[in-house]
């Protein structure tokens, strides 16, 4: 697969070179072989190739070809194979103003088409073996609507964007054939890789239409507020008046549409750090809003009157075509729906699509508008990974397809998602050195894997977030927790699920607990987190605080022994003490109406009663304390795991020193 390069399309070359944004075009040899990467950029870099010269754009499809079949593109040999934790996803460094600047470059010169593909330079070279991602734009047609996500997506995908020139009048069927030809070509080159289609609004209809016509190609559709509900738009009564509006008044239409289609506040907060003091944050948002308003006039050149009228007709035919063929869509689908979409009823449409499509997942963003991909609060790659939609082969592999969290994801997760919890229960880690000395921090835990962390699962598993955060902050290590498979099946989701804590658990490394996954993790020398007591310990009943529910046969020890893994037993205190249970599952199941609800909720759950409901009162909000015991034995030294069980079963002896430390922390 070819990677992105920065060659400006000839029609826009002059204007692009004047602007800091540059755009790439995929390069192929005449023989059809794709290059893994090319170092070329017109504005500021050189095209690396062997003898020969590039021809003009062939048939308008955005591919540059060499004149002779024997001319081959020089390939890079430094394609990265993996990402390290805290990698830079670029989120917050690009704003909506950059979108307007880039879109303006594409519309400065008259261009009647045809549509073409380009690759954004910011996407760079993806990881080795990454799939291709094709972005299908909304009504603007510029293909710049993914600009906030170019850098992040470029790490995991070969990104290409479809540009539909302002004056182009290609009918919907023609656009379908264009995209269809591209995916068939890519499928022929890499039949075992999925092809991602990210459709924004109108592009969502286009993606569904292409998928319905190609059921045998492995497609993953990411639909952002798809316009399949265009016929039910609350703006339908206004559209007929646009044609009769005088040209002089069309200048006002972009201002009106901008506030209807987008959520201005969300657009203005893209590059505003949540850690800023309230007054500084307010000032920054005010400045961004003030700077945003002058750019709205550019919408008149991006979507002039005749183009707007054409796009509305195109949108109507696209929605009708896509809706008539939903039954034929076999692709994996992720729908992103906004709660404040004033253009189309995206929330209701997401629920309809979830029922109509064979394999559809929904993520709901209640505070965002129609232009979801240009607003704050969504990192597209984060959402894709949290919904388990990122894969490099025909089947998702939670171990091999995993990407570690970026720095932006780390900061967001542990400030916005679990920030209050961390503030109230700020955890402290202690570990044991080789001489038996207990020290603050994780220096006693080996840096090199494979390492198996084995411990007691506290109430509701609340100790997970400080544990994962501590290892990332202090050691830069992602702890790969093996979790109950029910978390990965989607049975716990509502009809309009938002990005939840369960999604973040997946982003930060959780995998379903299976022997195959444990084998893969240990073979990769990972730090693996295992709770032998599982959900039974986390959902324990009254009077079972700090009580182990471990199976008699510790099968994980045999697996660890095979790889010579170091087993580190640990304990955490404070969590089981924050609340006193008044009614647990055994009490609630005796109440007639409540018992029926619990049984119904647990009907489709696998091997565990997930509604271990209880009423409790806050007892003692306290800090959590962790102690990692000295790993003075490898798994090969354990006799069938019994020694480890004996260590963890001595609850009072194990927890008493940590309780004393926790008390000192609280008192001080």
C-alpha positions as CSV (number, residue, x, y, z in Angstrom):
1,X,0.0,0.0,0.0
2,X,1.2,3.5,-0.8
3,X,1.6,5.9,2.0
4,X,0.8,9.6,2.0
5,X,3.1,12.1,0.4
6,X,2.9,15.8,-0.1
7,X,2.5,16.4,-3.8
8,X,0.2,19.3,-4.6
9,X,-2.5,18.7,-7.2
10,X,-1.4,20.7,-10.2
11,X,-4.5,22.8,-10.3
12,X,-3.9,24.0,-6.8
13,X,-0.1,23.8,-6.7
14,X,0.5,27.6,-6.7
15,X,-1.8,28.4,-3.9
16,X,-0.8,25.4,-1.8
17,X,2.8,26.4,-1.8
18,X,1.9,29.8,-0.4
19,X,0.1,28.2,2.5
20,X,1.5,26.1,5.3
21,X,-1.0,23.3,4.5
22,X,0.1,20.9,1.8
23,X,-1.7,18.1,0.3
24,X,-0.5,14.7,-1.1
25,X,-1.4,12.6,-4.0
26,X,-1.0,8.8,-4.1
27,X,1.8,7.6,-6.4
28,X,1.7,4.4,-8.3
29,X,4.0,2.8,-10.9
30,X,2.6,2.1,-14.3
31,X,2.5,-1.6,-13.5
32,X,0.1,-1.0,-10.6
33,X,2.4,-1.8,-7.8
34,X,2.0,0.5,-4.8
35,X,4.8,2.1,-2.8
36,X,4.9,1.8,0.9
37,X,6.1,5.4,1.2
38,X,7.5,8.2,-0.8
39,X,9.4,11.1,0.6
40,X,8.1,13.6,-1.8
41,X,6.6,17.0,-1.3
42,X,6.4,19.8,-3.9
43,X,6.4,22.6,-1.4
44,X,9.6,22.3,0.5
45,X,10.8,18.7,-0.2
46,X,11.8,16.6,-3.2
47,X,10.2,13.7,-4.9
48,X,12.5,10.7,-4.6
49,X,12.4,8.6,-7.7
50,X,14.5,6.9,-10.3
51,X,15.0,8.3,-13.8
52,X,12.0,9.4,-15.7
53,X,9.4,12.2,-15.1
54,X,5.9,12.3,-13.8
55,X,3.0,12.6,-16.1
56,X,-0.1,14.8,-15.5
57,X,-3.1,13.6,-13.5
58,X,-4.5,10.5,-15.2
59,X,-8.2,10.7,-15.9
60,X,-8.6,13.0,-12.9
61,X,-8.4,10.3,-10.3
62,X,-5.6,12.0,-8.4
63,X,-3.0,9.4,-9.1
64,X,0.3,10.3,-10.7
65,X,1.9,7.7,-12.8
66,X,5.4,7.2,-14.3
67,X,5.7,7.3,-18.0
68,X,7.2,3.8,-18.3
69,X,6.3,0.6,-16.6
70,X,9.9,0.0,-15.6
71,X,10.3,3.2,-13.7
72,X,9.9,2.3,-10.0
73,X,9.4,4.5,-7.0
74,X,12.2,4.4,-4.4
75,X,10.8,3.0,-1.1
76,X,11.6,3.9,2.4
77,X,12.9,1.2,4.7
78,X,12.1,2.9,7.9
79,X,8.4,2.3,8.2
80,X,7.6,2.1,11.9
81,X,6.1,-1.2,13.3
82,X,4.7,0.0,16.6
83,X,3.9,3.1,18.6
84,X,5.2,3.9,22.1
85,X,3.0,5.2,24.9
86,X,2.4,9.0,24.9
87,X,2.9,9.3,21.1
88,X,1.9,12.6,19.6
89,X,-1.5,12.5,17.9
90,X,-1.5,16.2,17.1
91,X,-4.9,16.7,18.6
92,X,-5.5,20.4,19.7
93,X,-2.8,21.8,17.4
94,X,-5.1,22.1,14.4
95,X,-8.3,24.2,14.5
96,X,-11.3,25.1,12.4
97,X,-9.4,28.1,11.1
98,X,-7.0,25.7,9.5
99,X,-10.0,24.0,7.8
100,X,-11.1,27.3,6.3
101,X,-7.5,28.1,5.1
102,X,-7.2,24.7,3.5
103,X,-10.6,24.8,1.9
104,X,-9.9,28.2,0.6
105,X,-6.8,26.9,-1.2
106,X,-8.9,24.3,-2.9
107,X,-11.5,26.8,-4.2
108,X,-9.3,29.7,-5.3
109,X,-9.1,28.4,-8.9
110,X,-12.0,27.5,-11.2
111,X,-12.2,23.7,-11.5
112,X,-14.9,21.7,-13.1
113,X,-13.6,18.4,-11.9
114,X,-13.5,15.5,-12.1
115,X,-13.3,14.4,-8.4
116,X,-9.9,13.1,-7.2
117,X,-8.1,11.7,-4.2
118,X,-5.4,13.4,-2.2
119,X,-3.3,12.4,0.8
120,X,-2.7,15.0,3.6
121,X,1.0,15.5,4.4
122,X,0.2,15.7,8.1
123,X,-0.8,12.0,8.1
124,X,2.8,11.0,7.4
125,X,3.8,7.3,7.1
126,X,1.5,4.8,8.8
127,X,2.6,1.8,10.8
128,X,3.7,-1.3,8.8
129,X,0.7,-3.3,7.6
130,X,-1.8,-0.5,8.3
131,X,-5.1,-0.5,6.3
132,X,-6.3,2.2,4.0
133,X,-8.8,4.8,5.1
134,X,-10.8,6.8,2.5
135,X,-12.6,10.0,3.6
136,X,-15.8,10.8,1.8
137,X,-16.7,14.5,2.4
138,X,-19.9,16.2,3.3
139,X,-21.6,19.0,1.3
140,X,-18.5,21.2,1.1
141,X,-16.8,18.5,-1.0
142,X,-13.3,19.9,-0.3
143,X,-12.2,16.7,1.5
144,X,-10.7,18.8,4.3
145,X,-13.2,17.9,6.9
146,X,-10.9,15.4,8.6
147,X,-8.1,18.0,9.1
148,X,-8.3,17.8,12.9
149,X,-7.6,14.1,12.8
150,X,-5.0,13.8,10.0
151,X,-1.9,13.3,12.2
152,X,-3.5,10.7,14.6
153,X,-5.2,8.7,11.8
154,X,-2.0,8.8,9.8
155,X,-0.3,6.6,12.4
156,X,-2.8,3.8,12.0
157,X,-4.1,4.2,8.4
158,X,-3.0,5.2,5.0
159,X,-5.3,8.2,4.7
160,X,-6.8,9.4,1.4
161,X,-9.4,12.1,1.1
162,X,-11.9,12.6,-1.8
163,X,-12.0,16.2,-3.3
164,X,-15.1,17.1,-5.3
165,X,-14.3,20.5,-7.0
166,X,-16.8,23.3,-6.5
167,X,-18.0,23.4,-10.1
168,X,-18.0,19.6,-10.5
169,X,-21.5,18.2,-11.4
170,X,-20.8,14.5,-11.3
171,X,-24.1,12.7,-10.4
172,X,-24.3,10.5,-7.4
173,X,-24.0,7.3,-9.4
174,X,-20.8,8.6,-10.8
175,X,-19.3,9.2,-7.4
176,X,-20.4,5.8,-6.3
177,X,-18.5,4.2,-9.3
178,X,-15.4,6.3,-8.5
179,X,-15.2,5.1,-4.9
180,X,-16.1,1.6,-6.0
181,X,-13.2,1.4,-8.5
182,X,-10.8,2.6,-5.8
183,X,-11.9,0.0,-3.2
184,X,-11.9,-2.8,-5.7
185,X,-8.4,-1.9,-6.8
186,X,-7.2,-1.8,-3.2
187,X,-8.9,-5.0,-2.4
188,X,-7.2,-6.7,-5.3
189,X,-3.8,-5.5,-4.0
190,X,-4.4,-6.5,-0.3
191,X,-7.4,-8.9,-0.1
192,X,-6.7,-9.7,3.6
193,X,-6.9,-6.1,4.8
194,X,-10.0,-4.2,5.6
195,X,-10.8,-0.9,3.8
196,X,-12.2,1.9,5.9
197,X,-14.7,4.4,4.5
198,X,-15.2,7.5,6.7
199,X,-18.4,9.3,5.5
200,X,-19.3,12.7,6.8
201,X,-23.0,13.6,6.3
202,X,-23.4,13.2,2.5
203,X,-20.3,11.0,2.5
204,X,-22.2,8.7,4.8
205,X,-24.8,8.0,2.1
206,X,-22.0,7.5,-0.4
207,X,-20.2,5.0,1.9
208,X,-23.5,3.0,2.4
209,X,-24.2,3.0,-1.3
210,X,-20.7,1.6,-2.1
211,X,-20.9,-1.0,0.7
212,X,-24.3,-2.2,-0.6
213,X,-22.8,-2.8,-4.1
214,X,-19.7,-4.6,-2.8
215,X,-20.9,-7.1,0.0
216,X,-17.9,-9.4,-0.6
217,X,-15.2,-6.8,0.1
218,X,-14.2,-6.3,3.8
219,X,-15.3,-2.8,4.5
220,X,-15.6,-0.9,7.8
221,X,-17.8,2.2,7.6
222,X,-17.4,5.1,10.0
223,X,-20.5,7.3,9.5
224,X,-20.5,10.8,11.1
225,X,-24.1,12.1,11.2
226,X,-25.0,10.3,7.9
227,X,-27.5,12.3,5.8
228,X,-29.7,9.2,5.3
229,X,-32.4,11.1,7.3
230,X,-32.2,14.2,4.9
231,X,-35.9,13.7,4.0
232,X,-36.8,14.2,7.7
233,X,-34.6,17.3,8.1
234,X,-36.3,20.2,10.0
235,X,-34.9,22.5,7.4
236,X,-36.8,21.0,4.5
237,X,-39.4,23.8,4.3
238,X,-36.6,26.3,3.8
239,X,-34.8,24.6,1.0
240,X,-37.2,25.7,-1.8
241,X,-36.6,29.4,-1.0
242,X,-32.9,29.1,-1.6
243,X,-33.4,29.0,-5.4
244,X,-35.5,32.1,-5.4
245,X,-33.2,34.1,-3.2
246,X,-31.4,36.9,-4.9
247,X,-27.7,36.4,-5.4
248,X,-26.9,39.4,-3.2
249,X,-28.5,37.8,-0.3
250,X,-26.7,34.5,-0.7
251,X,-23.7,36.0,1.2
252,X,-25.8,35.7,4.4
253,X,-26.6,32.0,3.8
254,X,-23.2,30.7,4.9
255,X,-23.5,32.5,8.2
256,X,-26.9,31.0,8.9
257,X,-25.8,27.5,7.8
258,X,-22.6,27.6,9.9
259,X,-24.6,28.0,13.1
260,X,-27.2,25.4,12.0
261,X,-24.7,22.8,11.0
262,X,-22.0,23.2,13.7
263,X,-21.7,23.9,17.4
264,X,-19.6,27.1,17.5
265,X,-18.5,26.7,21.1
266,X,-17.3,23.1,20.4
267,X,-15.4,24.4,17.4
268,X,-13.8,27.1,19.5
269,X,-12.6,24.8,22.3
270,X,-10.6,22.4,20.1
271,X,-7.2,23.8,21.1
272,X,-8.2,24.9,24.6
273,X,-6.6,22.9,27.4
274,X,-9.0,21.7,30.1
275,X,-6.3,22.2,32.7
276,X,-6.3,26.0,32.2
277,X,-7.9,28.1,35.0
278,X,-11.5,29.1,34.3
279,X,-10.7,32.7,33.4
280,X,-7.9,31.8,31.0
281,X,-10.0,29.2,29.4
282,X,-12.9,31.7,28.9
283,X,-10.5,34.2,27.4
284,X,-9.0,31.6,25.0
285,X,-12.5,30.5,23.9
286,X,-13.6,34.1,23.4
287,X,-10.5,34.8,21.2
288,X,-11.2,31.6,19.1
289,X,-14.8,32.6,18.6
290,X,-13.8,36.1,17.5
291,X,-11.3,34.7,15.1
292,X,-13.8,32.2,13.8
293,X,-16.4,34.7,12.6
294,X,-14.4,36.3,9.8
295,X,-13.8,32.9,8.3
296,X,-17.5,32.2,7.9
297,X,-17.6,34.5,4.8
298,X,-15.3,32.0,3.1
299,X,-18.2,29.5,3.0
300,X,-19.8,31.6,0.2
301,X,-16.8,30.7,-2.0
302,X,-16.6,27.1,-0.8
303,X,-20.3,26.6,-1.5
304,X,-21.6,29.2,-4.0
305,X,-25.3,29.5,-4.7
306,X,-25.4,27.3,-7.8
307,X,-23.2,24.7,-6.1
308,X,-25.4,24.7,-3.0
309,X,-28.5,24.1,-5.0
310,X,-26.8,21.2,-6.8
311,X,-25.6,19.7,-3.6
312,X,-29.1,19.7,-2.1
313,X,-30.4,17.8,-5.2
314,X,-27.4,15.5,-4.9
315,X,-28.1,15.0,-1.2
316,X,-31.7,14.1,-1.9
317,X,-30.8,11.4,-4.4
318,X,-28.0,10.1,-2.2
319,X,-30.3,9.6,0.8
320,X,-32.9,7.9,-1.3
321,X,-30.4,5.6,-3.0
322,X,-28.7,4.6,0.3
323,X,-32.0,4.0,2.2
324,X,-33.2,1.7,-0.6
325,X,-30.2,-0.5,-0.3
326,X,-29.6,-0.7,3.5
327,X,-30.6,-4.4,3.5
328,X,-27.7,-5.2,1.2
329,X,-25.0,-3.7,3.5
330,X,-22.8,-6.5,5.0
331,X,-20.1,-4.1,6.2
332,X,-19.1,-3.4,9.8
333,X,-20.6,0.0,10.7
334,X,-19.9,2.5,13.4
335,X,-22.3,5.5,13.5
336,X,-21.3,8.7,15.2
337,X,-24.4,10.7,16.1
338,X,-24.7,14.3,17.5
339,X,-27.3,15.3,20.0
340,X,-27.4,19.0,18.8
341,X,-27.5,18.3,15.1
342,X,-29.8,21.0,13.7
343,X,-29.4,19.8,10.1
344,X,-30.8,16.3,10.3
345,X,-32.2,14.2,13.2
346,X,-29.0,12.3,13.7
347,X,-29.9,10.8,17.1
348,X,-33.1,9.2,15.8
349,X,-31.4,8.1,12.6
350,X,-28.6,6.3,14.5
351,X,-31.2,4.2,16.3
352,X,-32.9,3.4,13.0
353,X,-29.6,2.4,11.4
354,X,-28.7,0.3,14.3
355,X,-31.8,-1.8,13.8
356,X,-31.7,-1.8,10.0
357,X,-28.1,-2.7,9.5
358,X,-26.7,-6.2,10.2
359,X,-23.6,-5.2,12.1
360,X,-24.0,-1.6,13.4
361,X,-22.5,0.1,16.5
362,X,-23.4,3.6,17.7
363,X,-21.6,6.3,19.6
364,X,-23.6,9.3,20.7
365,X,-22.2,12.8,21.3
366,X,-25.0,14.8,23.0
367,X,-23.2,18.1,23.1
368,X,-22.0,18.2,19.5
369,X,-23.5,19.6,16.2
370,X,-23.7,18.3,12.7
371,X,-20.0,19.1,11.8
372,X,-18.9,16.6,14.5
373,X,-15.4,15.9,13.0
374,X,-14.5,19.6,13.3
375,X,-15.6,20.0,16.9
376,X,-14.0,19.5,20.3
377,X,-14.6,16.4,22.3
378,X,-14.0,13.7,19.7
379,X,-10.7,12.1,18.7
380,X,-11.8,9.9,15.8
381,X,-9.0,7.3,16.3
382,X,-9.8,7.1,20.0
383,X,-13.5,6.4,19.3
384,X,-12.7,3.8,16.6
385,X,-10.4,2.0,19.0
386,X,-12.7,2.3,22.0
387,X,-15.5,0.7,19.9
388,X,-13.1,-2.1,18.8
389,X,-13.3,-1.2,15.2
390,X,-9.6,-0.9,14.5
391,X,-8.1,-4.0,12.9
392,X,-5.4,-4.8,10.3
393,X,-6.8,-8.1,9.1
394,X,-10.1,-9.8,8.6
395,X,-10.7,-10.3,12.3
396,X,-10.1,-7.9,15.2
397,X,-7.3,-9.1,17.4
398,X,-7.3,-7.3,20.8
399,X,-3.5,-8.0,21.3
400,X,-2.0,-7.6,17.8
401,X,-4.2,-4.7,16.7
402,X,-3.7,-2.7,19.9
403,X,-2.3,0.9,19.8
404,X,-1.0,2.4,23.1
405,X,-2.6,5.7,24.3
406,X,-1.3,9.0,23.1
407,X,-0.3,11.8,25.4
408,X,-3.6,13.6,24.6
409,X,-5.6,10.5,25.4
410,X,-3.7,10.0,28.7
411,X,-4.3,13.6,29.8
412,X,-8.0,13.6,28.8
413,X,-8.8,10.2,30.4
414,X,-7.2,11.0,33.8
415,X,-8.5,14.6,34.0
416,X,-11.9,14.7,32.2
417,X,-13.0,11.1,32.6
418,X,-11.6,10.0,36.0
419,X,-10.2,13.3,37.3
420,X,-12.6,13.8,40.2
421,X,-12.2,10.2,41.3
422,X,-8.4,10.6,41.3
423,X,-8.7,13.9,43.2
424,X,-10.8,12.3,46.0
425,X,-9.0,9.0,46.3
426,X,-5.5,10.0,45.2
427,X,-3.7,6.7,45.3
428,X,-0.2,5.9,46.6
429,X,2.0,3.0,45.3
430,X,4.5,1.1,47.3
431,X,6.8,-1.7,46.1
432,X,9.3,-4.1,47.7
433,X,13.0,-4.1,46.7
434,X,15.2,-7.2,46.6
435,X,16.4,-6.7,50.1
436,X,12.9,-6.5,51.5
437,X,12.8,-2.7,51.8
438,X,9.4,-1.2,51.1
439,X,9.7,2.0,49.0
440,X,7.3,4.5,47.7
441,X,6.7,4.1,44.0
442,X,7.1,1.2,41.5
443,X,10.9,0.8,41.5
444,X,10.5,-2.7,42.9
445,X,8.5,-3.9,39.9
446,X,10.6,-5.1,37.0
447,X,10.7,-2.9,34.0
448,X,11.3,-5.7,31.5
449,X,8.6,-8.2,30.8
450,X,7.0,-10.6,30.8
451,X,5.5,-9.7,34.1
452,X,2.3,-11.0,35.6
453,X,0.6,-8.8,38.2
454,X,-1.8,-10.9,40.3
455,X,-4.0,-9.4,42.9
456,X,-7.3,-9.0,44.7
457,X,-10.2,-7.3,42.8
458,X,-11.7,-4.6,45.1
459,X,-15.2,-3.3,45.1
460,X,-16.5,-2.6,41.5
461,X,-12.9,-2.7,40.3
462,X,-12.3,1.0,41.1
463,X,-8.6,0.4,41.8
464,X,-8.0,-0.2,38.1
465,X,-7.7,3.5,37.0
466,X,-5.1,4.5,39.6
467,X,-3.2,1.3,38.9
468,X,-3.0,1.8,35.1
469,X,-2.3,5.5,35.5
470,X,0.5,4.9,38.0
471,X,2.3,2.5,35.7
472,X,2.0,4.9,32.7
473,X,3.1,7.9,34.7
474,X,6.0,6.4,36.5
475,X,7.3,3.7,34.1
476,X,5.7,4.5,30.8
477,X,4.3,1.0,30.7
478,X,0.8,0.0,29.5
479,X,-0.6,-2.6,31.8
480,X,-2.6,-5.0,29.7
481,X,-5.5,-6.1,31.9
482,X,-7.4,-9.3,31.1
483,X,-11.1,-8.6,31.6
484,X,-14.4,-10.4,31.6
485,X,-15.5,-11.1,28.0
486,X,-18.9,-9.5,28.7
487,X,-17.3,-6.0,28.5
488,X,-16.4,-6.6,24.9
489,X,-19.7,-8.0,23.6
490,X,-21.7,-4.8,23.6
491,X,-24.6,-6.3,25.6
492,X,-24.2,-3.6,28.2
493,X,-24.8,-0.7,25.8
494,X,-28.0,1.3,25.5
495,X,-29.6,2.3,22.2
496,X,-27.6,5.6,22.1
497,X,-24.4,4.8,24.0
498,X,-21.9,7.6,24.6
499,X,-18.2,7.0,24.7
500,X,-18.1,5.3,28.1
501,X,-15.6,4.2,30.7
502,X,-15.7,0.8,29.1
503,X,-14.4,2.3,25.9
504,X,-11.6,3.9,27.7
505,X,-10.7,0.6,29.4
506,X,-10.2,-0.8,25.9
507,X,-8.1,2.2,24.8
508,X,-5.8,1.6,27.8
509,X,-5.1,-2.0,27.0
510,X,-7.8,-4.3,28.3
511,X,-8.4,-7.6,26.5
512,X,-10.9,-10.4,26.9
513,X,-9.6,-13.0,29.3
514,X,-8.8,-16.0,27.2
515,X,-5.9,-18.4,27.2
516,X,-5.0,-17.3,23.6
517,X,-4.8,-13.6,24.6
518,X,-2.7,-14.4,27.7
519,X,-0.4,-16.4,25.6
520,X,0.1,-13.6,23.1
521,X,0.6,-11.0,25.8
522,X,3.3,-13.0,27.6
523,X,5.0,-13.8,24.3
524,X,5.2,-10.1,23.6
525,X,6.8,-9.6,27.1
526,X,4.0,-7.4,28.3
527,X,3.0,-6.4,31.8
528,X,-0.2,-8.3,32.3
529,X,-2.8,-7.6,35.0
530,X,-4.8,-10.6,36.2
531,X,-7.5,-10.9,38.9
532,X,-8.1,-14.7,39.5
533,X,-11.2,-13.8,41.5
534,X,-12.6,-11.9,38.6
535,X,-16.1,-10.3,38.7
536,X,-17.0,-12.4,41.7
537,X,-14.6,-10.4,43.9
538,X,-15.4,-7.0,42.3
539,X,-19.1,-7.7,42.8
540,X,-18.9,-9.2,46.2
541,X,-21.6,-9.3,48.8
542,X,-22.0,-7.9,52.4
543,X,-19.3,-9.1,54.7
544,X,-17.0,-10.2,51.9
545,X,-14.6,-7.3,52.0
546,X,-11.0,-8.3,51.1
547,X,-12.0,-11.9,50.7
548,X,-10.4,-14.0,47.9
549,X,-12.5,-16.1,45.5
550,X,-9.7,-17.8,43.6
551,X,-10.1,-21.1,41.8
552,X,-8.3,-24.1,43.3
553,X,-6.3,-24.7,40.1
554,X,-4.2,-21.7,39.1
555,X,-3.9,-22.4,35.4
556,X,-2.3,-19.0,34.7
557,X,0.8,-20.2,36.5
558,X,1.5,-22.8,33.9
559,X,1.2,-20.2,31.2
560,X,3.5,-17.8,32.9
561,X,6.0,-20.6,33.5
562,X,6.2,-21.4,29.8
563,X,7.5,-17.9,29.2
564,X,9.5,-17.5,32.4
565,X,7.3,-14.6,33.5
566,X,7.9,-12.9,36.8
567,X,4.8,-13.0,39.0
568,X,4.3,-9.9,41.2
569,X,1.5,-10.4,43.8
570,X,0.0,-7.1,45.0
571,X,-2.8,-5.8,47.2
572,X,-4.8,-2.7,47.4
573,X,-6.7,-1.3,50.4
574,X,-9.1,1.6,51.0
575,X,-11.6,0.8,48.2
576,X,-13.7,-1.8,50.1
577,X,-13.9,0.6,52.9
578,X,-15.4,3.6,51.2
579,X,-19.0,2.3,51.3
580,X,-21.1,0.1,53.6
581,X,-23.5,-2.2,51.8
582,X,-27.0,-2.1,53.0
583,X,-28.6,-4.4,50.4
584,X,-26.7,-6.7,48.1
585,X,-27.8,-9.1,45.4
586,X,-29.0,-11.7,47.8
587,X,-31.3,-9.2,49.4
588,X,-32.6,-7.6,46.2
589,X,-33.4,-10.9,44.5
590,X,-36.0,-11.5,47.2
591,X,-38.0,-8.3,46.3
592,X,-40.6,-9.4,43.7
593,X,-40.5,-6.5,41.1
594,X,-36.7,-5.9,41.5
595,X,-35.9,-9.6,41.1
596,X,-37.8,-9.7,37.7
597,X,-35.7,-6.7,36.5
598,X,-32.4,-8.3,37.7
599,X,-33.2,-11.7,36.0
600,X,-34.2,-10.0,32.7
601,X,-31.1,-7.8,32.7
602,X,-28.9,-10.8,33.4
603,X,-30.6,-13.1,30.9
604,X,-28.1,-12.6,28.0
605,X,-25.0,-12.2,30.2
606,X,-22.3,-14.8,30.1
607,X,-21.5,-16.9,33.2
608,X,-21.9,-14.0,35.7
609,X,-24.8,-12.0,37.1
610,X,-23.8,-8.5,36.2
611,X,-26.6,-6.8,38.1
612,X,-25.2,-7.6,41.5
613,X,-27.1,-4.5,42.5
614,X,-26.8,-3.1,46.0
615,X,-27.8,0.0,48.0
616,X,-25.0,1.5,50.0
617,X,-24.1,4.6,51.9
618,X,-20.8,6.5,51.7
619,X,-18.8,5.3,54.7
620,X,-15.3,6.7,54.6
621,X,-13.9,8.4,51.5
622,X,-10.2,7.6,51.8
623,X,-7.1,7.3,49.8
624,X,-6.3,4.0,48.1
625,X,-2.9,2.4,48.9
626,X,-1.2,-0.3,46.7
627,X,1.6,-2.6,47.8
628,X,3.5,-4.7,45.2
629,X,5.3,-7.5,47.0
630,X,8.9,-8.5,46.1
631,X,8.9,-10.7,43.0
632,X,11.4,-13.1,44.6
633,X,10.1,-16.0,42.6
634,X,9.5,-16.5,39.0
635,X,6.6,-18.6,37.8
636,X,9.0,-21.6,37.4
637,X,9.6,-21.5,41.2
638,X,5.9,-21.9,42.1
639,X,4.7,-25.3,42.9
640,X,1.5,-25.4,40.8
641,X,0.7,-21.9,42.0
642,X,-0.1,-23.0,45.6
643,X,2.7,-20.8,47.1
644,X,1.1,-17.7,45.4
645,X,-2.3,-18.7,46.7
646,X,-1.0,-19.0,50.2
647,X,0.7,-15.6,50.0
648,X,-2.5,-13.9,48.9
649,X,-4.8,-15.9,51.3
650,X,-3.1,-14.4,54.3
651,X,-5.4,-11.4,54.1
652,X,-4.8,-9.7,57.5
653,X,-1.0,-10.2,57.3
654,X,-0.9,-9.0,53.8
655,X,-3.1,-5.9,54.2
656,X,-2.1,-4.7,57.7
657,X,1.1,-2.9,56.7
658,X,-0.6,-1.2,53.8
659,X,-3.5,-0.2,56.0
660,X,-1.0,1.4,58.4
661,X,0.6,3.2,55.5
662,X,-2.8,4.3,54.2
663,X,-3.7,5.7,57.7
664,X,-0.5,7.7,57.8
665,X,-1.2,9.2,54.4
666,X,-4.7,10.2,55.4
667,X,-3.7,11.6,58.8
668,X,-0.9,13.7,57.1
